[in-house]
């Protein structure tokens, strides 16, 4: 399959074309800009800061569908315009996510692999944008899909699929007493799409993921219950959480950003994951 960058092709043998091909899509670019604004504002978890909309609401210019119940989804969730498979299904960016879904169906899901961690070498690669759009593309193709926000340092899935109220999630499942395990998966938010949000985060929540056995048990249960589980992992640079996430899921795809991600960083990430015995499904090059 052709790639939009020889640099990415040199890093991994299987490279999937990035969103928008040679030209950026407006929706994808908006997603990238929003992620940059979040980082500059120091946003972490589900916290609302001054100038940000209340929890469960999206910025006016970002909101696409205030409620998904009209087309088969559960009420009480707002959907971002950055979900291009909903807001611009005929656009180039949506086509690229469908292409990625087809690629994975043929070469990953079709081989009985039920999970995939999306990892990036550094913050700002568009990993969450890819994760949520890929999950939606899979759901639209009839695959029973679960999207997991495992980035307990800078969770962002709730900025694309916003519940009306604060919801518990992965953090609560990791902190629950072993005798009273809980299930915080929000099922069928849209047809074939369920979400496990990061949850109500506390100081030090990111340290919950390296408690590998508990996290792995949760991931194993998810992969048994759904046809495909997509996990949005933290950036690998300078942190071990992403490696723990990938080791638990066992398969990973690297998300890189054109003209931003360095070849050396991609290779380092690939080498680290390979050394952890994580099998790489390839890479996805964003063109925001």
Secondary structure, 3 states (H helix, E strand, C coil): CCCCCHHHHHHCCCEECCCCCCCCCHHHHHHHHHHHHHHHHCCCCCCCCCCCCCCCCCCCCCEEECCCHHHCCCCCEEEECCCHHHHCCCCHHHHHHHHHHHHHHHHCHHHCCCEEEEEECCCCCCHHHHHHHHHHHHHHCCCCEEEEECCCCCCCHHHCEEECCCCCCHHHHHHCCHHHCCCCCEEEEECCEEEECCCCCCCCHHHHCCCHHHHHHHHHHHHHHCCEEEEECCCCCCCCHHHHHHHHHCEEEEEEECCCCCHHHHHHHHHHHHHCCCEEEEEEEECC
